[in-house]
Amino acid sequence: MHACWACARQQTFLIHTPLRSPRPLVWTPRAPEHLLRQAELAESDKLKKEDVFRRWAAKICPDGSYINPRSVAQKRHLLFSSQVVEIIKPFRHSKAKHSYEMGQVVELAYMDAQELIASKHARVAKQEGSSGVASDPQLKTFTVENKEKLLEAGRSTPKGTREISVRGLGLRPVIYTPSGAASTSSAVISQLAGKPFADPPVYGSAFHDLGGGKDGREACEALGALLESESIDKLLSTFLRTLPKMADGNSRIHTALNLNTETGRLSSMRPNLQNQPALEKDVYAVRRAFSAQKGNKLIVVDYGQLELRVMAHMTKCQSMIDAFALGGDFHSRTAIDMYPHVKAAVDRQEVIFESRAARMRTCLDTQLRDLAPLNSAPMAVSLRCLLSRCALCVCVGAA
């Protein structure tokens, strides 16, 4: 039995011929060109998704079409809006886990500000340089790049920046930052949007905050498009644009491997090759850029909850065995058994219980079928655990 090189978390194995030392992952000769072409496609898709979001924002306020989807401040005001208040009674926000002292003048999410005002913990603060309060607290001005080269009255050349006015929706915040501001993280956008493109669609909290109907649906779809554009942008910055720059003259990628002394797992750095898109989510074919050297095979193996599966086998626990036989995430099935409200949500399809086991097994079988024994090279043998849906791959020398 020969040794093999592995990335533990992603479980990517590079099988080597006898008497050869481990080598780094390599690409096909045209891999950089492949990823750069995919980057162009991804960039086009990202712009289309952002355009969907901006068209929706323009319905809320005319300047919405000029919003920068990457600006946290602009997104935060558009979604949650804000209001400047003066704290008149000490208060601790239980959800934000943030305390406010008497006399503080703070800018809060509009819903939070209104609740504090109603509970007599705060009052509307006067705007600096004004004798009264703002006429529309949900309207805020931002400075953005003047991409359209708009001319101001009395000027012969356009300025590099311009001001836009954004009216906020006043949605209820989902999660807060350590400073007490409403978060606009991907997890928050996902909760607001739900799964608007699923069949049937499952709308998020924005749908209910806006009273449902057409306005709620359009908001969820726009936020879903924004979330997709952010996902594409991450792929562009992590893989499609970055990896071609890191390849050497032979189109090879050299990653640094670190061993975690506490868990025994390997981690990959510069670049991290363990967080490639999942097999079924690799829309831009990032994985297709990688291949083994001539005479070797690159095998992807998923050890899904291996320790729990071994325990089920050793203890002969029938409930665990049945859960693994059904497929899907074991912890999710445990939650369904323990909490009636979780089971009810799954039954109503408000929460989707997705089983990846069958899809992963199909992908693995397809790849392993292509592995033929070489003259003096090891062959990969797939040993399928009796109780599990995962494949264990070992290198066995040719007979």
N, C-alpha and C positions, 0 to 999 in steps of 0.2 A: 504494500500500500504506500502510495507516494503522498508527499505533503502538498498542500494547496494554499494559495494566498487568499485571504478573505477580508471583506469589510463586514464586521460583525453585525451592526445594526441593520443595514440594508440587506445583508446576507447575499453579497455578490461574490461569486467564486471564480477565480481564474485558474483553470486546470492546466498544469504544465507537463511537458513531455519529460521523461526520465533524465536525470543528471543535469537538468537546467535549474538555474537559480530563479527565484521569484522575480518577475518583471512588472513594471507599472502598467496600468491600463493603457491601451493604445486605441487609436482611431483608425477608421478606414482612411485611405489617402485623401479622399475628398470631404472628410468630415468637417473641416472649418468652413468650406464653401456651403455645405449642407446646412449648417447652423446659421450662417449669415443669411441664406435664402429664407430660412424659417423665421429669422428675426424680422425680415422685411414683412412677411405675412403677419407675424404677431403684432408688429407696430401698426399695420393697417387695421387689424381687428381691434386693437386698443383704442385707436382714434375713433372708430365707429361706436364703440361702447361709451366712450366719453361724450360723443356727440348726442347719444340718446339721453344721457344724464343732463347735459346742458340744455337740450330742447325742453325737457321737463322743468328744469330750474327757471327757464325763461317764461314759463306759464305762471310762475309764482311772482316773479318781478322781472321787468324788462331787461335789467342788466344781468340776469341769471345766465344768459348765454355766454358771458365773459368770465364766469367763475373758473377758478383754477381748481380742478378736482383733487390736486395734490396738496392744496393749502388746508391745513388743519383748522386754522382760524375761520376761513371762509365756509368750509363744510360745517363746522360747529355752529356758526350763526345761522346758516341756511336751514339746518335741521332742527336745532333747539332754540334758536334766537337767544337773546340775552337782555338783561335789564340791570342797570346800576342801582343798587339800594344801599341805604345806610342802616346798619344794625343798631337797633335801639334796645335790645334785650339779648343777653348772651344766649347763644344757641349752638347745639351740636347736631349736625346733619348725620343721621344714623346710616343712611345709604352711602353718602360720600365719605363718611368717617372723618369729618373735618369740623373743627370748632371755629366759631366766629365770636369775636368780642364786641362789646358795646362801643359804638363810635366808629367801627370799621366801615369803610365805603368799598364795596366789592361788586364785581360784575358776575351775576349768576345766570344760570339757564332760566329762561322766562318762566317756566312752570314752577321751578323752585322759588324764584323771586316772588311770584304771586302767592304761593303758599305761605311764605314768611310774612308778607304784607297782611294777608288775611288773618294770620295768627298773632298779629301785633308784635312780631319779633323784628320787623324791619319796616322802613318807609322808603318811598321813591326818593332817590338822591337828586339834588339839583345838579344840572350839568355845569361844568366849569365855564365861567364867562357868561352865564345865562341867569336871568332872574327867575325863570320858571323851570319846569321839567320838560324833557323831550316830548314833542308832540306825538311821536310814534316810536316807542322804545324797541319795537321789533325791526326797525330799519337801521342799518349800519353801513358806514362808508369804508371801502377798502381801496388801497392803491395797488394797481395791477400794471403789468407791462402793456404798453400801447401797441399791440401787434397789428391793429387795424390802421395805424398811422392817422388817427383822427386829429383834426386841427381844432384848436381852441380859438374862440373869437379874438381877433386882433393879433394872431400869430401867423407868420408866413411858413414856419416849419413845425412839424408835429413834435411834441415832447416824447421822451422815452417812456413815460408812465402816464397813467390816467386814473381817475377815480370812478368807482362803480358803487352803486347803492344796492345792498342785498337785504331783502325782507325775509325774516325767519319764519318757519312754520310753527315753532313752539311745541315740538314733539316732547314727550316725556323722556328724560335721559335714562339710559339703560345702565351704564357703568360710569364711574367717575375716576378721574386722574387723582394722584396723590394731593394735588393742589386744590381739589374740589370742583374742577371744571368737568363738564360733560365730555366723556371720551368719544372719539370718532374712529376707534380701532376697527379692524376688519371684523372682529367678533361682534362688535356693536352694530355695524352696518348689516351684517348677516342676520342678526336678530330682528332688526327693523324691517328688512326685506323679506325674510322667510325664504321660501323656495317658489318664487313667482313663475318660473319657467318649467316647473314640474308638471306632470300630468296625473292627477289633477293638481292645479297650483295650490300651494300652501302659503298664505300671506302672513307676514310678520306683524310686529306690534305697530308699525307705522299705519297699517291698514285700519286698525281699530282706533288709533289716535286721531285719524282724519275722518272718522265716522263711516268707514267702509265705502262701498260704491265705487264709482269711476275714479274719484280722486285718490282713494286708498289703493286701488289696483295700480294706477299709473305711478304712484309714489314707490310702491314695492318693486315694480318692474324697472324703474329708473335706478333705484338703489341696487337692485340685482345686477344691472348693467355696470354700475360703478364698481361693485365688488369684483366682477369679472375683469374689468379693466385693470384693477389693482393687482389681481392675480397674474395677469399677462405681464404687467410691468415688472413684477418680481421675477418671472421667468426670463425676461429680457436681461435684467441686471445680473441675475445669478448664473445663467447658462448661455443663452443664445448670443449675447454680445461679449460676455466675459471669457468663456472657454476658448474661443478661437485665438484670443490674445495670449493665452497661457500655454499654447501648444509649442513644442520645440520644432526644430527643423524637420523632424521625422513625423510630425503630426502626433506626437505622443504627449500625454498628460501625466505629470508627476505629482502625486498628492503626498502629503505628510500624514503618517499614521501615528496616533497616540493611544497608549493603553491606559484605560482607567483602572487604577489599582484597587478601587473599591468594588467595582462591578465586574471587572475582567473584560469589559467590552472595548472594542477598538473604535476610535473616532477618526474622522478624516478632516484635514484642513488644507487650505491653500492649493486647490479648491476643495470644498466639501463635496465629495462624490457619493455621499450616502443619502442625500436628500433629493435625488432625482425624482421627477414626477412619477407617481405610481403607474404601473403598467396600463391600467384602464383609463388613466387620466392624462396620458402623455399626448396631448393634442398636437403639439408641434414636433413630435418625433425626436425628442432630445436623446433618448436611449439608442436610437438607430445610428447615432454618430459613433458609438463605441463598438469595438470589436476586438477579439483576441488576435495575437500574432499568428502567423501561419503555423499550422500544426497544433494550435491550442484551441480551446473552446471557452466561451464566456457563458456562465450559467447563472441565472438569477433564482434564488431560493428564498422562500418566505417561511421563517420559523414562527408561525402564529401561535402565541401563548403556549410555547413548548412546555414550560415547567408545569403548568396546570394540566396539560394533557398527560404528561408522565405521571403526575399525582393521581389522575383519574384511573390510569392503567394499574398503578401499584395498589391503590386502595380498593379498586373494583367498585367505585362509587357509581351506582346506576344512574343517578340524576345527572352527574357530571358527564357520564358517557353519552347519555341521551342528548344533552345540550350540545356536545361537540358533534354528535352525529347529525344534528339538525343544521349545524353550521352557524356562521355569524359570530359576533363578539360575545364571549362568555359572560363578561361583566354586565353587558346590556341585558342578557337573558336573566341574570341574577336579579337585576333591578326590577325587571318585569314581574318576577316571582315574588319579590319582597314588597313592592309598592303598588297597590291597586290603581292609584291615579296615573302611574306610568303605563301600566297595561291598558288602561282606558284610553290614554292619549295615543298609544300605538294602534289600538283598535279603531279609533276615529281618524287615523292617518294624520294626526297633527304632528306626530313624531314618526320618522321613517326608520324602521329596523332593517338595515341593509346587510345582506350576507355576501361577503366578498369571496368566500371559500371556493365556491364553484368556479367563479371567473378566474381566480388565481390558479386553481388546479388546471384549468384548460390552457392558460398561458404557459404554465410550466411544462405540461405534457407536450405542447407544441414545440417548445424549445428543446426539450430533452430527446424528442424523437429524432431530431436532426443530428444527434451525437452518434457517430459511427465509430467503431474501434479502428484505430490506426495500427500500422505494423508493429511499432515498438512503443507506441504512446499509450498512456492510461485511458481507460474509457470510463465515462461517468455512468454510474448505476443509481437509479432512483429507488430508494427504499421508502415506501410509503407506510407511515406509522398506522397501525391497525385502527387506532381510535381517533387519529387526527386527519385534518384536511390539508396538511402541509407535507412537502416533500423534503427528505433528507438526502443530500447528495454527497457521495464519497468518491474518491479516486481509487480505482482498482487497476493494477497493472494488467496488461494484456496477457492472456494465457500463452 
